[in-house]
């Protein structure tokens, strides 16, 4: 289930499970990482826990507490959806579709590279 949870944070998923505020436990803590005084003196990192599933999300993407709260809820909603729906989750389906597109793009690029190599070899043979 860890691999399923890592597939979260994909945008445009429509049929996600709804979260109620009574199921959530929210904390504001000091963030970590680079930033110096701006990070060390402010509690703008949001830790959000979904009590029924035990899933915890920590968000410190911006300096704004409100933006971090919103982002944390979006991430948590996607992770909870993955947790309960598993293979049927729209988030996972979207992730698989994007992986398939990436692989197809790589395959086409590789084919084009092979064609170019062949063409250059043919030109070299023609010159000789």
Order of alpha helices (4+ residues) and beta strands (2+ residues): alpha-beta-alpha-beta-beta-alpha-alpha
